[in-house]
Amino acid sequence: MDLFLTAKQQLRFTAQWAGIKAFQHAFYQVPLKEGDLEPVAIAPGNLNRDFSISRLTFQARYRWEIAPLSDLFVVYTRGSNLPSTPDEDFGSLLRDAWTNEIVDVFVVKLRYRLGN
């Protein structure tokens, strides 16, 4: 989302979350010739391969153009990549991704053009 406060001020929010839950029901293999996938028997004692993925990236950025080619940036970034927990629901995955961050950074950058 971009919000233009004035012609020289901008506020931008970006967010991306990938939440995947996968459950093992059967094994398949690609056939040697063209055709559908072929079922393969699951070996006894084979490990359970259920998994989930919860990756979150959030950024809030403020930009103020002080003069041509001179800007002030204030940026907040937060991100996470949680380990596999397939028994959780999607709401819990999103909440945990926000509260158990790996990246939590606040940056201020001043870019100023010297000369004429």
A tleap script that builds the chain and sets N, CA, C and O, in Angstrom:
source leaprc.protein.ff14SB
mol = sequence {
  NMET ASP LEU PHE LEU THR ALA LYS GLN GLN
  LEU ARG PHE THR ALA GLN TRP ALA GLY ILE
  LYS ALA PHE GLN HIE ALA PHE TYR GLN VAL
  PRO LEU LYS GLU GLY ASP LEU GLU PRO VAL
  ALA ILE ALA PRO GLY ASN LEU ASN ARG ASP
  PHE SER ILE SER ARG LEU THR PHE GLN ALA
  ARG TYR ARG TRP GLU ILE ALA PRO LEU SER
  ASP LEU PHE VAL VAL TYR THR ARG GLY SER
  ASN LEU PRO SER THR PRO ASP GLU ASP PHE
  GLY SER LEU LEU ARG ASP ALA TRP THR ASN
  GLU ILE VAL ASP VAL PHE VAL VAL LYS LEU
  ARG TYR ARG LEU GLY CASN
}
set mol.1.N position { 0.848 -1.155 0.000 }
set mol.1.CA position { 0.000 0.000 0.000 }
set mol.1.C position { 0.899 1.224 0.000 }
set mol.1.O position { 1.828 1.309 0.803 }
set mol.2.N position { 0.640 2.156 -0.874 }
set mol.2.CA position { 1.363 3.419 -0.933 }
set mol.2.C position { 0.424 4.550 -0.564 }
set mol.2.O position { -0.708 4.621 -1.044 }
set mol.3.N position { 0.907 5.429 0.289 }
set mol.3.CA position { 0.145 6.607 0.684 }
set mol.3.C position { 1.031 7.819 0.436 }
set mol.3.O position { 2.108 7.931 1.022 }
set mol.4.N position { 0.587 8.722 -0.423 }
set mol.4.CA position { 1.347 9.929 -0.727 }
set mol.4.C position { 0.779 11.059 0.113 }
set mol.4.O position { -0.297 11.583 -0.174 }
set mol.5.N position { 1.520 11.430 1.162 }
set mol.5.CA position { 1.064 12.465 2.084 }
set mol.5.C position { 1.107 13.844 1.416 }
set mol.5.O position { 0.168 14.632 1.526 }
set mol.6.N position { 2.209 14.114 0.728 }
set mol.6.CA position { 2.362 15.325 -0.089 }
set mol.6.C position { 3.127 14.892 -1.331 }
set mol.6.O position { 3.427 13.710 -1.502 }
set mol.7.N position { 3.441 15.850 -2.196 }
set mol.7.CA position { 4.199 15.521 -3.403 }
set mol.7.C position { 5.607 15.033 -3.065 }
set mol.7.O position { 6.246 14.374 -3.885 }
set mol.8.N position { 6.099 15.352 -1.856 }
set mol.8.CA position { 7.467 14.970 -1.480 }
set mol.8.C position { 7.526 13.975 -0.329 }
set mol.8.O position { 8.615 13.653 0.146 }
set mol.9.N position { 6.394 13.490 0.123 }
set mol.9.CA position { 6.385 12.540 1.236 }
set mol.9.C position { 5.561 11.308 0.860 }
set mol.9.O position { 4.459 11.410 0.322 }
set mol.10.N position { 6.129 10.147 1.161 }
set mol.10.CA position { 5.478 8.889 0.811 }
set mol.10.C position { 5.574 7.923 1.990 }
set mol.10.O position { 6.601 7.845 2.663 }
set mol.11.N position { 4.498 7.197 2.225 }
set mol.11.CA position { 4.468 6.147 3.237 }
set mol.11.C position { 4.084 4.864 2.520 }
set mol.11.O position { 3.066 4.818 1.828 }
set mol.12.N position { 4.897 3.812 2.680 }
set mol.12.CA position { 4.661 2.545 1.984 }
set mol.12.C position { 4.661 1.406 2.991 }
set mol.12.O position { 5.536 1.318 3.852 }
set mol.13.N position { 3.660 0.532 2.868 }
set mol.13.CA position { 3.575 -0.691 3.668 }
set mol.13.C position { 3.567 -1.878 2.717 }
set mol.13.O position { 2.805 -1.901 1.750 }
set mol.14.N position { 4.412 -2.857 2.990 }
set mol.14.CA position { 4.398 -4.101 2.228 }
set mol.14.C position { 4.389 -5.260 3.220 }
set mol.14.O position { 5.049 -5.217 4.259 }
set mol.15.N position { 3.630 -6.291 2.877 }
set mol.15.CA position { 3.560 -7.484 3.718 }
set mol.15.C position { 3.384 -8.693 2.817 }
set mol.15.O position { 2.657 -8.655 1.824 }
set mol.16.N position { 4.066 -9.762 3.187 }
set mol.16.CA position { 3.921 -11.020 2.465 }
set mol.16.C position { 4.011 -12.148 3.478 }
set mol.16.O position { 4.934 -12.194 4.292 }
set mol.17.N position { 3.049 -13.055 3.423 }
set mol.17.CA position { 3.071 -14.214 4.299 }
set mol.17.C position { 2.789 -15.448 3.463 }
set mol.17.O position { 1.839 -15.476 2.681 }
set mol.18.N position { 3.612 -16.456 3.629 }
set mol.18.CA position { 3.389 -17.744 2.979 }
set mol.18.C position { 3.155 -18.765 4.077 }
set mol.18.O position { 4.042 -19.036 4.887 }
set mol.19.N position { 1.967 -19.324 4.097 }
set mol.19.CA position { 1.616 -20.346 5.071 }
set mol.19.C position { 1.171 -21.603 4.338 }
set mol.19.O position { 0.187 -21.577 3.599 }
set mol.20.N position { 1.881 -22.688 4.537 }
set mol.20.CA position { 1.587 -23.949 3.853 }
set mol.20.C position { 1.532 -25.064 4.891 }
set mol.20.O position { 2.385 -25.148 5.774 }
set mol.21.N position { 0.525 -25.911 4.774 }
set mol.21.CA position { 0.431 -27.120 5.593 }
set mol.21.C position { 0.327 -28.295 4.631 }
set mol.21.O position { -0.516 -28.289 3.735 }
set mol.22.N position { 1.177 -29.305 4.808 }
set mol.22.CA position { 1.180 -30.466 3.914 }
set mol.22.C position { 1.143 -31.739 4.740 }
set mol.22.O position { 1.814 -31.862 5.765 }
set mol.23.N position { 0.336 -32.687 4.264 }
set mol.23.CA position { 0.171 -33.956 4.970 }
set mol.23.C position { 0.462 -35.102 4.011 }
set mol.23.O position { 0.011 -35.103 2.866 }
set mol.24.N position { 1.211 -36.062 4.489 }
set mol.24.CA position { 1.567 -37.236 3.681 }
set mol.24.C position { 0.408 -38.227 3.700 }
set mol.24.O position { -0.052 -38.648 4.761 }
set mol.25.N position { -0.054 -38.590 2.503 }
set mol.25.CA position { -1.091 -39.609 2.399 }
set mol.25.C position { -0.608 -40.800 1.577 }
set mol.25.O position { -0.984 -41.942 1.843 }
set mol.26.N position { 0.219 -40.528 0.586 }
set mol.26.CA position { 0.699 -41.598 -0.292 }
set mol.26.C position { 1.961 -41.120 -0.997 }
set mol.26.O position { 2.255 -39.925 -1.031 }
set mol.27.N position { 2.706 -42.078 -1.562 }
set mol.27.CA position { 3.886 -41.759 -2.356 }
set mol.27.C position { 3.585 -42.037 -3.822 }
set mol.27.O position { 2.866 -42.979 -4.159 }
set mol.28.N position { 4.153 -41.191 -4.694 }
set mol.28.CA position { 4.004 -41.377 -6.143 }
set mol.28.C position { 5.361 -41.183 -6.795 }
set mol.28.O position { 6.246 -40.541 -6.230 }
set mol.29.N position { 5.517 -41.740 -7.982 }
set mol.29.CA position { 6.735 -41.523 -8.747 }
set mol.29.C position { 6.362 -41.149 -10.173 }
set mol.29.O position { 5.277 -41.474 -10.655 }
set mol.30.N position { 7.274 -40.466 -10.832 }
set mol.30.CA position { 7.078 -40.063 -12.214 }
set mol.30.C position { 7.328 -41.279 -13.099 }
set mol.30.O position { 8.354 -41.943 -12.951 }
set mol.31.N position { 6.409 -41.584 -14.021 }
set mol.31.CA position { 6.613 -42.754 -14.883 }
set mol.31.C position { 7.732 -42.514 -15.895 }
set mol.31.O position { 8.057 -41.372 -16.220 }
set mol.32.N position { 8.308 -43.600 -16.382 }
set mol.32.CA position { 9.377 -43.488 -17.378 }
set mol.32.C position { 8.840 -42.969 -18.705 }
set mol.32.O position { 9.543 -42.264 -19.429 }
set mol.33.N position { 7.600 -43.315 -19.023 }
set mol.33.CA position { 6.967 -42.831 -20.242 }
set mol.33.C position { 5.891 -41.821 -19.871 }
set mol.33.O position { 5.594 -41.633 -18.691 }
set mol.34.N position { 5.312 -41.180 -20.862 }
set mol.34.CA position { 4.266 -40.196 -20.628 }
set mol.34.C position { 3.075 -40.852 -19.936 }
set mol.34.O position { 2.712 -41.983 -20.262 }
set mol.35.N position { 2.470 -40.149 -18.987 }
set mol.35.CA position { 1.301 -40.691 -18.300 }
set mol.35.C position { 1.158 -40.113 -16.906 }
set mol.35.O position { 1.892 -39.207 -16.512 }
set mol.36.N position { 0.197 -40.654 -16.166 }
set mol.36.CA position { -0.079 -40.193 -14.807 }
set mol.36.C position { 0.989 -40.687 -13.840 }
set mol.36.O position { 1.729 -41.625 -14.133 }
set mol.37.N position { 1.053 -40.036 -12.682 }
set mol.37.CA position { 1.964 -40.483 -11.631 }
set mol.37.C position { 1.589 -41.892 -11.194 }
set mol.37.O position { 0.415 -42.262 -11.206 }
set mol.38.N position { 2.580 -42.664 -10.813 }
set mol.38.CA position { 2.353 -44.046 -10.405 }
set mol.38.C position { 2.474 -44.158 -8.888 }
set mol.38.O position { 3.456 -43.687 -8.314 }
set mol.39.N position { 1.483 -44.779 -8.227 }
set mol.39.CA position { 1.576 -44.942 -6.772 }
set mol.39.C position { 2.713 -45.897 -6.395 }
set mol.39.O position { 3.000 -46.858 -7.109 }
set mol.40.N position { 3.348 -45.610 -5.260 }
set mol.40.CA position { 4.441 -46.434 -4.747 }
set mol.40.C position { 4.067 -46.821 -3.315 }
set mol.40.O position { 3.540 -45.999 -2.566 }
set mol.41.N position { 4.337 -48.059 -2.941 }
set mol.41.CA position { 4.023 -48.530 -1.588 }
set mol.41.C position { 4.904 -47.817 -0.565 }
set mol.41.O position { 6.095 -47.609 -0.795 }
set mol.42.N position { 4.309 -47.448 0.561 }
set mol.42.CA position { 5.046 -46.809 1.655 }
set mol.42.C position { 5.697 -47.906 2.474 }
set mol.42.O position { 5.025 -48.834 2.922 }
set mol.43.N position { 6.999 -47.803 2.670 }
set mol.43.CA position { 7.732 -48.817 3.444 }
set mol.43.C position { 7.291 -48.767 4.902 }
set mol.43.O position { 7.054 -47.683 5.435 }
set mol.44.N position { 7.175 -49.931 5.559 }
set mol.44.CA position { 6.805 -49.949 6.978 }
set mol.44.C position { 7.847 -49.186 7.801 }
set mol.44.O position { 9.047 -49.273 7.539 }
set mol.45.N position { 7.374 -48.448 8.786 }
set mol.45.CA position { 8.279 -47.690 9.639 }
set mol.45.C position { 8.803 -46.418 9.004 }
set mol.45.O position { 9.669 -45.751 9.572 }
set mol.46.N position { 8.283 -46.069 7.819 }
set mol.46.CA position { 8.721 -44.849 7.158 }
set mol.46.C position { 8.302 -43.645 7.998 }
set mol.46.O position { 7.195 -43.623 8.536 }
set mol.47.N position { 9.160 -42.661 8.113 }
set mol.47.CA position { 8.895 -41.490 8.937 }
set mol.47.C position { 7.731 -40.679 8.385 }
set mol.47.O position { 7.506 -40.619 7.176 }
set mol.48.N position { 7.003 -40.059 9.299 }
set mol.48.CA position { 5.923 -39.166 8.927 }
set mol.48.C position { 6.538 -37.898 8.325 }
set mol.48.O position { 7.425 -37.292 8.927 }
set mol.49.N position { 6.076 -37.504 7.157 }
set mol.49.CA position { 6.661 -36.353 6.470 }
set mol.49.C position { 5.697 -35.172 6.414 }
set mol.49.O position { 5.811 -34.344 5.510 }
set mol.50.N position { 4.766 -35.068 7.336 }
set mol.50.CA position { 3.900 -33.895 7.413 }
set mol.50.C position { 4.760 -32.685 7.745 }
set mol.50.O position { 5.715 -32.795 8.514 }
set mol.51.N position { 4.430 -31.528 7.170 }
set mol.51.CA position { 5.205 -30.322 7.475 }
set mol.51.C position { 4.352 -29.084 7.253 }
set mol.51.O position { 3.280 -29.140 6.651 }
set mol.52.N position { 4.853 -27.976 7.752 }
set mol.52.CA position { 4.225 -26.680 7.508 }
set mol.52.C position { 5.322 -25.653 7.288 }
set mol.52.O position { 6.457 -25.823 7.735 }
set mol.53.N position { 4.960 -24.588 6.593 }
set mol.53.CA position { 5.875 -23.474 6.340 }
set mol.53.C position { 5.148 -22.195 6.719 }
set mol.53.O position { 3.991 -21.998 6.347 }
set mol.54.N position { 5.822 -21.334 7.455 }
set mol.54.CA position { 5.261 -20.039 7.812 }
set mol.54.C position { 6.365 -18.999 7.686 }
set mol.54.O position { 7.243 -18.904 8.543 }
set mol.55.N position { 6.311 -18.223 6.608 }
set mol.55.CA position { 7.318 -17.182 6.344 }
set mol.55.C position { 6.625 -15.841 6.205 }
set mol.55.O position { 5.673 -15.694 5.438 }
set mol.56.N position { 7.111 -14.868 6.954 }
set mol.56.CA position { 6.496 -13.548 6.980 }
set mol.56.C position { 7.540 -12.484 6.702 }
set mol.56.O position { 8.653 -12.539 7.226 }
set mol.57.N position { 7.174 -11.513 5.873 }
set mol.57.CA position { 8.000 -10.331 5.641 }
set mol.57.C position { 7.088 -9.112 5.703 }
set mol.57.O position { 6.072 -9.056 5.010 }
set mol.58.N position { 7.449 -8.137 6.531 }
set mol.58.CA position { 6.676 -6.902 6.663 }
set mol.58.C position { 7.652 -5.729 6.619 }
set mol.58.O position { 8.731 -5.786 7.208 }
set mol.59.N position { 7.262 -4.668 5.916 }
set mol.59.CA position { 8.103 -3.468 5.877 }
set mol.59.C position { 7.218 -2.232 5.834 }
set mol.59.O position { 6.247 -2.168 5.079 }
set mol.60.N position { 7.573 -1.251 6.658 }
set mol.60.CA position { 6.945 0.067 6.644 }
set mol.60.C position { 8.057 1.063 6.324 }
set mol.60.O position { 9.097 1.075 6.982 }
set mol.61.N position { 7.828 1.907 5.298 }
set mol.61.CA position { 8.870 2.835 4.848 }
set mol.61.C position { 8.281 4.226 4.672 }
set mol.61.O position { 7.241 4.407 4.038 }
set mol.62.N position { 8.975 5.206 5.251 }
set mol.62.CA position { 8.623 6.612 5.075 }
set mol.62.C position { 9.740 7.268 4.267 }
set mol.62.O position { 10.918 7.103 4.583 }
set mol.63.N position { 9.369 8.011 3.225 }
set mol.63.CA position { 10.358 8.712 2.388 }
set mol.63.C position { 9.953 10.173 2.285 }
set mol.63.O position { 8.807 10.510 1.990 }
set mol.64.N position { 10.941 11.030 2.539 }
set mol.64.CA position { 10.732 12.470 2.415 }
set mol.64.C position { 11.800 13.009 1.480 }
set mol.64.O position { 12.993 12.907 1.766 }
set mol.65.N position { 11.374 13.580 0.369 }
set mol.65.CA position { 12.309 14.199 -0.570 }
set mol.65.C position { 12.604 15.608 -0.078 }
set mol.65.O position { 11.780 16.515 -0.196 }
set mol.66.N position { 13.811 15.769 0.481 }
set mol.66.CA position { 14.213 17.051 1.043 }
set mol.66.C position { 14.482 18.057 -0.070 }
set mol.66.O position { 14.077 19.216 0.016 }
set mol.67.N position { 15.160 17.606 -1.100 }
set mol.67.CA position { 15.493 18.405 -2.278 }
set mol.67.C position { 15.697 17.415 -3.420 }
set mol.67.O position { 15.721 16.208 -3.177 }
set mol.68.N position { 15.844 17.885 -4.660 }
set mol.68.CA position { 16.111 16.936 -5.744 }
set mol.68.C position { 17.353 16.084 -5.438 }
set mol.68.O position { 18.409 16.616 -5.097 }
set mol.69.N position { 17.215 14.770 -5.563 }
set mol.69.CA position { 18.266 13.781 -5.290 }
set mol.69.C position { 18.721 13.766 -3.834 }
set mol.69.O position { 19.813 13.280 -3.538 }
set mol.70.N position { 17.908 14.285 -2.926 }
set mol.70.CA position { 18.196 14.261 -1.489 }
set mol.70.C position { 16.952 13.756 -0.762 }
set mol.70.O position { 15.879 14.351 -0.861 }
set mol.71.N position { 17.109 12.646 -0.027 }
set mol.71.CA position { 15.966 12.004 0.620 }
set mol.71.C position { 16.296 11.581 2.042 }
set mol.71.O position { 17.451 11.339 2.392 }
set mol.72.N position { 15.254 11.501 2.843 }
set mol.72.CA position { 15.342 10.906 4.172 }
set mol.72.C position { 14.429 9.678 4.159 }
set mol.72.O position { 13.252 9.779 3.815 }
set mol.73.N position { 14.978 8.518 4.537 }
set mol.73.CA position { 14.217 7.277 4.609 }
set mol.73.C position { 14.182 6.809 6.055 }
set mol.73.O position { 15.202 6.825 6.744 }
set mol.74.N position { 13.024 6.400 6.507 }
set mol.74.CA position { 12.860 5.755 7.808 }
set mol.74.C position { 12.159 4.430 7.513 }
set mol.74.O position { 11.038 4.412 7.005 }
set mol.75.N position { 12.835 3.309 7.837 }
set mol.75.CA position { 12.343 1.992 7.428 }
set mol.75.C position { 12.297 1.052 8.630 }
set mol.75.O position { 13.241 0.973 9.416 }
set mol.76.N position { 11.170 0.337 8.753 }
set mol.76.CA position { 11.029 -0.719 9.759 }
set mol.76.C position { 10.780 -2.023 9.015 }
set mol.76.O position { 9.883 -2.102 8.176 }
set mol.77.N position { 11.579 -3.053 9.324 }
set mol.77.CA position { 11.449 -4.359 8.670 }
set mol.77.C position { 11.328 -5.441 9.737 }
set mol.77.O position { 12.035 -5.432 10.745 }
set mol.78.N position { 10.410 -6.371 9.485 }
set mol.78.CA position { 10.210 -7.497 10.400 }
set mol.78.C position { 9.998 -8.748 9.558 }
set mol.78.O position { 9.262 -8.716 8.571 }
set mol.79.N position { 10.637 -9.848 9.940 }
set mol.79.CA position { 10.488 -11.080 9.167 }
set mol.79.C position { 10.717 -12.305 10.016 }
set mol.79.O position { 11.354 -12.239 11.067 }
set mol.80.N position { 10.189 -13.435 9.550 }
set mol.80.CA position { 10.359 -14.688 10.276 }
set mol.80.C position { 10.281 -15.866 9.315 }
set mol.80.O position { 9.773 -15.757 8.199 }
set mol.81.N position { 10.796 -16.983 9.781 }
set mol.81.CA position { 10.765 -18.242 9.056 }
set mol.81.C position { 10.679 -19.331 10.122 }
set mol.81.O position { 11.698 -19.755 10.667 }
set mol.82.N position { 9.461 -19.780 10.416 }
set mol.82.CA position { 9.252 -20.696 11.541 }
set mol.82.C position { 9.530 -22.143 11.168 }
set mol.82.O position { 9.355 -22.540 10.016 }
set mol.83.N position { 9.964 -22.932 12.150 }
set mol.83.CA position { 10.154 -24.372 11.902 }
set mol.83.C position { 8.809 -25.063 11.700 }
set mol.83.O position { 7.755 -24.492 11.978 }
set mol.84.N position { 8.863 -26.276 11.222 }
set mol.84.CA position { 7.667 -27.037 10.863 }
set mol.84.C position { 6.843 -27.412 12.088 }
set mol.84.O position { 7.351 -28.023 13.027 }
set mol.85.N position { 5.556 -27.037 12.068 }
set mol.85.CA position { 4.589 -27.418 13.100 }
set mol.85.C position { 3.250 -27.690 12.413 }
set mol.85.O position { 2.366 -26.834 12.450 }
set mol.86.N position { 3.073 -28.864 11.786 }
set mol.86.CA position { 1.883 -29.118 10.972 }
set mol.86.C position { 0.574 -29.212 11.746 }
set mol.86.O position { -0.495 -29.164 11.138 }
set mol.87.N position { 0.627 -29.344 13.064 }
set mol.87.CA position { -0.613 -29.494 13.820 }
set mol.87.C position { -1.295 -28.168 14.135 }
set mol.87.O position { -2.409 -28.173 14.659 }
set mol.88.N position { -0.664 -27.032 13.834 }
set mol.88.CA position { -1.251 -25.723 14.106 }
set mol.88.C position { -2.177 -25.285 12.980 }
set mol.88.O position { -2.000 -25.687 11.830 }
set mol.89.N position { -3.174 -24.451 13.320 }
set mol.89.CA position { -4.039 -23.900 12.286 }
set mol.89.C position { -3.364 -22.667 11.676 }
set mol.89.O position { -2.360 -22.183 12.199 }
set mol.90.N position { -3.916 -22.162 10.571 }
set mol.90.CA position { -3.287 -21.051 9.858 }
set mol.90.C position { -3.239 -19.775 10.694 }
set mol.90.O position { -2.275 -19.016 10.596 }
set mol.91.N position { -4.248 -19.528 11.503 }
set mol.91.CA position { -4.233 -18.346 12.372 }
set mol.91.C position { -3.065 -18.379 13.341 }
set mol.91.O position { -2.406 -17.363 13.566 }
set mol.92.N position { -2.810 -19.547 13.913 }
set mol.92.CA position { -1.678 -19.700 14.835 }
set mol.92.C position { -0.348 -19.546 14.104 }
set mol.92.O position { 0.591 -18.955 14.637 }
set mol.93.N position { -0.268 -20.081 12.875 }
set mol.93.CA position { 0.968 -19.944 12.092 }
set mol.93.C position { 1.285 -18.474 11.835 }
set mol.93.O position { 2.433 -18.052 11.975 }
set mol.94.N position { 0.269 -17.689 11.458 }
set mol.94.CA position { 0.479 -16.264 11.191 }
set mol.94.C position { 0.847 -15.521 12.472 }
set mol.94.O position { 1.776 -14.712 12.469 }
set mol.95.N position { 0.139 -15.781 13.553 }
set mol.95.CA position { 0.426 -15.115 14.827 }
set mol.95.C position { 1.845 -15.446 15.314 }
set mol.95.O position { 2.568 -14.560 15.769 }
set mol.96.N position { 2.236 -16.713 15.217 }
set mol.96.CA position { 3.582 -17.106 15.632 }
set mol.96.C position { 4.648 -16.481 14.737 }
set mol.96.O position { 5.719 -16.110 15.218 }
set mol.97.N position { 4.367 -16.360 13.442 }
set mol.97.CA position { 5.325 -15.730 12.523 }
set mol.97.C position { 5.544 -14.266 12.892 }
set mol.97.O position { 6.655 -13.754 12.752 }
set mol.98.N position { 4.494 -13.585 13.365 }
set mol.98.CA position { 4.639 -12.177 13.747 }
set mol.98.C position { 5.354 -12.037 15.088 }
set mol.98.O position { 6.164 -11.125 15.256 }
set mol.99.N position { 5.075 -12.917 16.041 }
set mol.99.CA position { 5.643 -12.766 17.386 }
set mol.99.C position { 7.036 -13.383 17.544 }
set mol.99.O position { 7.776 -12.984 18.443 }
set mol.100.N position { 7.412 -14.342 16.697 }
set mol.100.CA position { 8.725 -14.998 16.786 }
set mol.100.C position { 9.600 -14.571 15.608 }
set mol.100.O position { 9.977 -15.389 14.769 }
set mol.101.N position { 9.908 -13.303 15.562 }
set mol.101.CA position { 10.639 -12.758 14.414 }
set mol.101.C position { 12.112 -13.147 14.436 }
set mol.101.O position { 12.705 -13.355 15.495 }
set mol.102.N position { 12.683 -13.239 13.244 }
set mol.102.CA position { 14.121 -13.441 13.077 }
set mol.102.C position { 14.777 -12.086 12.789 }
set mol.102.O position { 15.869 -11.790 13.274 }
set mol.103.N position { 14.087 -11.276 11.993 }
set mol.103.CA position { 14.569 -9.942 11.623 }
set mol.103.C position { 13.626 -8.918 12.228 }
set mol.103.O position { 12.410 -9.006 12.055 }
set mol.104.N position { 14.181 -7.955 12.932 }
set mol.104.CA position { 13.410 -6.860 13.515 }
set mol.104.C position { 14.332 -5.638 13.506 }
set mol.104.O position { 15.086 -5.409 14.451 }
set mol.105.N position { 14.259 -4.854 12.417 }
set mol.105.CA position { 15.250 -3.805 12.173 }
set mol.105.C position { 14.568 -2.466 11.931 }
set mol.105.O position { 13.552 -2.386 11.242 }
set mol.106.N position { 15.142 -1.422 12.507 }
set mol.106.CA position { 14.704 -0.047 12.300 }
set mol.106.C position { 15.906 0.724 11.747 }
set mol.106.O position { 16.959 0.763 12.384 }
set mol.107.N position { 15.760 1.342 10.560 }
set mol.107.CA position { 16.878 2.010 9.885 }
set mol.107.C position { 16.470 3.423 9.487 }
set mol.107.O position { 15.346 3.661 9.044 }
set mol.108.N position { 17.403 4.352 9.654 }
set mol.108.CA position { 17.219 5.715 9.165 }
set mol.108.C position { 18.360 5.993 8.194 }
set mol.108.O position { 19.529 5.778 8.518 }
set mol.109.N position { 18.012 6.471 7.002 }
set mol.109.CA position { 19.019 6.747 5.976 }
set mol.109.C position { 18.786 8.158 5.447 }
set mol.109.O position { 17.664 8.538 5.112 }
set mol.110.N position { 19.873 8.923 5.382 }
set mol.110.CA position { 19.822 10.260 4.795 }
set mol.110.C position { 20.720 10.260 3.573 }
set mol.110.O position { 21.915 9.977 3.660 }
set mol.111.N position { 20.132 10.578 2.441 }
set mol.111.CA position { 20.883 10.690 1.193 }
set mol.111.C position { 20.809 12.158 0.789 }
set mol.111.O position { 19.728 12.692 0.540 }
set mol.112.N position { 21.994 12.812 0.725 }
set mol.112.CA position { 22.015 14.240 0.454 }
set mol.112.C position { 22.992 14.522 -0.670 }
set mol.112.O position { 24.137 14.069 -0.627 }
set mol.113.N position { 22.562 15.251 -1.660 }
set mol.113.CA position { 23.425 15.609 -2.795 }
set mol.113.C position { 24.162 16.898 -2.477 }
set mol.113.O position { 23.558 17.927 -2.174 }
set mol.114.N position { 25.490 16.813 -2.555 }
set mol.114.CA position { 26.313 17.995 -2.322 }
set mol.114.C position { 26.638 18.656 -3.678 }
set mol.114.O position { 26.753 17.982 -4.701 }
set mol.115.N position { 26.774 19.926 -3.655 }
set mol.115.CA position { 27.122 20.636 -4.895 }
set mol.115.C position { 25.890 21.134 -5.618 }
set mol.115.O position { 24.784 21.104 -5.077 }
set mol.116.N position { 26.090 21.602 -6.871 }
set mol.116.CA position { 24.975 22.157 -7.631 }
set mol.116.C position { 24.590 21.302 -8.750 }
set mol.116.O position { 23.663 21.633 -9.489 }
savepdb mol mol.pdb
quit
